[in-house]
Amino acid sequence: MEEKQEQKEYHKWLMQICPICGKEFSCNKTHHVYMKRVGRKRLYYCSYSCFKLRLYLKK
C-alpha cells in the first residue's frame, strides 16, 4: 500500500503541463531538452514545435 503511494508521488513529480499547448507530458527534468529558464524558474515544453512557438507568441 505504501509503495503504491510512493509510486504515485514519483509519477506526479515527473508530469508537467506544457505552457504553450496545455498538454500534460512526462518529463525527466534532468535530461529534458525543451527547457527555458525565466529568472530562477524553469519552464518545460512537451515538444520542439511548442518550444519554437514560444518565440512567435512573444512578438
C-alpha positions in Angstrom: 0.0 0.0 0.0 2.7 2.4 1.0 4.7 1.5 -2.1 1.8 2.5 -4.4 1.6 5.9 -2.8 5.3 6.5 -3.3 4.9 5.5 -7.0 2.0 7.9 -7.4 4.0 10.8 -5.9 7.0 10.0 -8.0 4.9 9.8 -11.2 3.3 13.1 -10.3 6.7 14.7 -9.9 7.6 13.7 -13.5 4.4 15.1 -15.0 4.5 18.6 -16.4 2.0 20.8 -18.3 3.2 22.5 -21.4 2.8 26.3 -21.1 2.0 26.6 -24.8 -0.5 23.9 -25.6 -1.6 22.8 -22.1 -0.8 19.2 -22.8 0.3 17.1 -19.8 3.5 15.2 -20.5 6.1 13.0 -18.8 9.3 15.0 -18.2 12.7 13.8 -16.9 13.8 17.1 -15.6 17.5 16.3 -15.5 17.6 15.4 -19.3 14.7 17.3 -20.8 15.7 19.0 -24.0 13.0 21.6 -24.3 13.6 23.8 -21.3 13.8 27.6 -20.9 14.9 29.5 -17.8 12.9 32.5 -16.8 14.7 34.1 -13.9 15.0 31.3 -11.4 12.0 29.4 -12.7 12.4 26.6 -15.3 9.7 26.1 -18.0 9.4 22.8 -19.7 7.8 22.2 -23.2 6.4 19.0 -24.5 7.9 19.2 -28.0 10.2 21.1 -30.2 7.3 22.7 -32.0 6.0 24.2 -28.7 9.5 25.2 -27.7 9.9 27.1 -31.1 6.4 28.5 -31.0 7.1 30.4 -27.7 9.3 32.8 -29.7 6.5 33.7 -32.1 4.0 34.2 -29.3 6.2 36.8 -27.6 6.1 39.1 -30.7 
